Amino acid sequence: MLDNPRLQRELTTVTAMIGIHCRGKHGRRGELCPACRKLVAYARRRLENCPYGAEKPTCARCPIHCYRPATRQRIRSVMRYAGPRMAYRHPVLAVRHVLDGLRSVPEHPSRESAA
């Protein structure tokens, strides 16, 4: 369960992006196709297990690539398609995502605990 507002917003943003992609590429309206639902579930699991927690940078700036290579490529494709459309479909989420991208990347979590 994502009990942190920052991580919940990150999940809401990625879910919105996947929804835009599914609608545009798969022709689905309202409900996501099975493949896109699986992608949302995968993103949720990755966010729940993120070692950065609430200090998590945006995925594009994160030094830890927690997505499997094939899934990472898929989410990059989703973001490339949905990113420009977010300003029209979900302007508040888009602005918050851009602002989150300006945050500094924190020290790697395992290095902090070793110090």
C-alpha positions as CSV (number, residue, x, y, z in Angstrom):
1,M,0.0,0.0,0.0
2,L,1.3,3.4,-0.9
3,D,0.7,5.5,2.2
4,N,3.1,8.3,1.2
5,P,1.3,11.2,-0.7
6,R,4.4,11.7,-3.0
7,L,4.5,8.0,-4.0
8,Q,0.7,8.0,-4.4
9,R,0.9,11.0,-6.8
10,E,3.7,9.2,-8.7
11,L,1.4,6.2,-9.1
12,T,-1.5,8.4,-10.2
13,T,0.7,10.1,-12.8
14,V,2.0,6.9,-14.3
15,T,-1.5,5.4,-14.3
16,A,-2.8,8.5,-16.1
17,M,0.1,8.2,-18.6
18,I,-0.7,4.5,-19.2
19,G,-4.4,5.4,-19.7
20,I,-3.5,8.0,-22.3
21,H,-1.3,5.5,-24.1
22,C,-3.9,2.7,-23.9
23,R,-6.6,5.0,-25.3
24,G,-4.4,6.3,-28.1
25,K,-2.6,3.1,-29.1
26,H,-5.1,0.4,-28.1
27,G,-8.3,2.2,-28.7
28,R,-9.6,1.6,-25.2
29,R,-11.9,4.1,-23.5
30,G,-12.6,4.0,-19.8
31,E,-11.0,0.7,-18.9
32,L,-7.4,-0.3,-19.6
33,C,-6.6,-3.3,-21.7
34,P,-5.2,-6.4,-19.9
35,A,-1.6,-5.6,-20.9
36,C,-1.8,-2.0,-19.6
37,R,-3.5,-3.1,-16.4
38,K,-0.5,-5.4,-15.8
39,L,1.9,-2.5,-16.5
40,V,0.1,-0.4,-13.8
41,A,0.3,-3.3,-11.3
42,Y,4.0,-3.6,-12.1
43,A,4.6,0.1,-11.6
44,R,2.7,0.0,-8.3
45,R,4.9,-2.9,-7.0
46,R,8.0,-1.1,-8.1
47,L,6.9,2.1,-6.2
48,E,6.0,0.1,-3.1
49,N,9.5,-1.4,-3.0
50,C,11.4,1.7,-4.0
51,P,14.5,2.0,-1.7
52,Y,14.2,5.8,-1.9
53,G,10.7,5.9,-0.5
54,A,9.3,9.4,-0.3
55,E,12.6,10.9,-1.5
56,K,12.3,9.1,-4.8
57,P,13.4,11.1,-7.8
58,T,11.4,10.8,-11.1
59,C,12.2,7.6,-12.9
60,A,14.1,9.5,-15.7
61,R,16.5,10.8,-13.1
62,C,16.8,7.8,-10.8
63,P,20.2,6.0,-10.7
64,I,18.5,2.7,-9.8
65,H,16.7,1.1,-12.7
66,C,14.2,-1.1,-10.9
67,Y,12.2,-2.0,-14.0
68,R,13.1,-5.2,-16.0
69,P,14.7,-4.1,-19.3
70,A,11.6,-5.1,-21.4
71,T,9.2,-3.4,-19.0
72,R,11.5,-0.4,-18.8
73,Q,11.4,0.0,-22.6
74,R,7.6,-0.3,-22.6
75,I,7.2,2.3,-19.9
76,R,9.6,4.6,-21.8
77,S,7.4,4.2,-24.9
78,V,4.3,5.0,-22.8
79,M,5.9,8.1,-21.4
80,R,7.2,9.3,-24.8
81,Y,3.6,9.0,-26.2
82,A,1.7,10.3,-23.1
83,G,4.1,12.9,-21.9
84,P,3.2,15.7,-24.4
85,R,-0.5,14.9,-24.0
86,M,-0.4,15.1,-20.2
87,A,-0.5,19.0,-20.3
88,Y,-3.9,18.8,-22.0
89,R,-5.5,15.8,-20.3
90,H,-4.0,16.2,-16.7
91,P,-2.4,19.6,-16.4
92,V,-2.0,19.6,-12.6
93,L,-0.3,16.1,-12.6
94,A,1.9,17.2,-15.5
95,V,3.1,20.3,-13.7
96,R,3.7,18.4,-10.5
97,H,5.7,15.8,-12.4
98,V,7.9,18.5,-14.0
99,L,8.4,20.0,-10.6
100,D,9.3,16.6,-9.1
101,G,11.8,16.2,-11.9
102,L,13.6,19.3,-10.7
103,R,14.2,17.7,-7.2
104,S,17.8,16.8,-6.5
105,V,18.6,13.1,-6.6
106,P,19.3,11.9,-3.0
107,E,22.2,9.7,-2.0
108,H,21.9,6.1,-2.9
109,P,20.0,4.5,0.0
110,S,22.4,1.6,0.6
111,R,25.3,4.0,0.8
112,E,23.6,6.1,3.4
113,S,23.1,3.1,5.6
114,A,26.8,2.0,5.2
115,A,28.0,5.4,6.5
